[in-house]
Structure formats: structure tokens, C-alpha cells
Amino acid sequence: MDLRSWVSDNVMKLLGMSERIFVDYIIAEAQSCNTRESLREKLTELPQTAEAQRFIDNLFDRVPRKKSQKDETYLKRKREEQEAKEALAKSKSYKLILDD
């Protein structure tokens, strides 16, 4: 089961309804939080029950974290270096021939 469906099913159990925008909001909040406690503080719309707390804990474990700006910059630089190497390799293997 994908993350969106899993969140939707659990929100339906907790609130009795599940809207797509609310599911997206919950996932976005979970991605931006670094701790379970901060996620609990952000999801005050959910009931303060043991079942809701288990959902928040499981959500925190399941959701992929957003990469830091530093990681994104590093990956972008590595990608650009790889593209430059590939372009250099192509330029060495193909030569432009002028036709007189």
C-alpha cells in the first residue's frame, strides 16, 4: 500500500472522513518535521488518543524526509560534473568534418 493510501485510510479511521488535501497536508508536515514530538505539535487536528499517537509514530517512520539544502546542492553539483564528463567523452569520439 502506498503512503498516500495508508494515510488516507488512517485519517478515515481517526476522523471519520478523508479529504485529499488533508492527506497531502499531513504528509507534507511529516516530511518537514525532524522529530515525532514536532509532528505531534503540528498535527493538533487529530484526536489526542493512543490510536492517533500510534498513527503519528508510524507516519514519522514511513514518510521520506526532505533532503537538506546542502544535500541537494551536492547532488546537483555531482550531476553537473557527470554531465560535463559525458559531454567531454562525446566530443572526443565525434569530430566535425568540413566539406569543401
N, C-alpha and C positions, 0 to 999 in steps of 0.2 A: 504494500500500500504506500502510495507516495505521501509526502509530508503534508501537502495541502488537504488531501482527503482525510488523513489521520486527524489533523487539527479540526477540520470541519465536523467530523464525527464526534470528537470530544467536546467541542463547543456546543453541539446539539444536545449532548447528554447533560452538560452543565447549565445551559441557559434555556433549553427547550426550543431554540431556533439557531440558525446558522446562515449568516449572510456572507457572500464572497468578500466584500470589502472589510468586514470584521476579521475574517480569516487572514487576509493579506496584512492587516494591521498587526495582528498577533505575531505572525511570522516575522514581520519587519522589526517589531520590538524585540523579539527573541534574538534576532541576528545582531542587533545593536548593543545588547547587554553583555557585560563581561562576567557577571555573577548571577546566581539564582536569586539572591536577595534583591538585586536591582530589577530583575524581571518581575518578581512578585510585586515590587513597588509600582512598576509601570502598568501591570495588569490588574488594577484595582476594580475593574468592571466585573471580573469573575468573582463568584461567591467565595467567601473565606471558609471553605470546607476542606476536609482532608483529601477528598477526591480531586478538588481543584488544585491543591498543592502538589499532589502526585502528577497531575497533568502538567503543571508548570515545570516540575523537575524533569519529567520525561521530555518535554518540549525543549528545554535547555540542552539536554543531551543529544537530541536528534537534529536540531537545526544547525546548518552550516554557519560558521561565523564569517562576518565580513572581514576581508583582509585589511590590514592597516595600510595607510598611505605609503609607508616605507616599503612594504612588500610589493605593492602594486608598481611602484617606481622601479624597483629592482627587476621585476618580471618584464616590465616594458623595455628597460634597457637591454636585458638579455635577448628579448625578441628582436629588437633592432639590430643588435650585434649579429644574430643568426641570419637575419635578412641581408645584412651587408656582406657576410661571408658567402651566402648563396649567390648574391649578385656578382661578387668578385669571381667566384668559380665559373659562373656563366660567361662572364666577359673574357675569361681566359680560354674557354673552349670554343667560342664562336668569334670569328673575325669578319669584319665587314670588307667585302671585296668591291673595289671600284671598277666599273666597266667603262672603258674608254671608247 
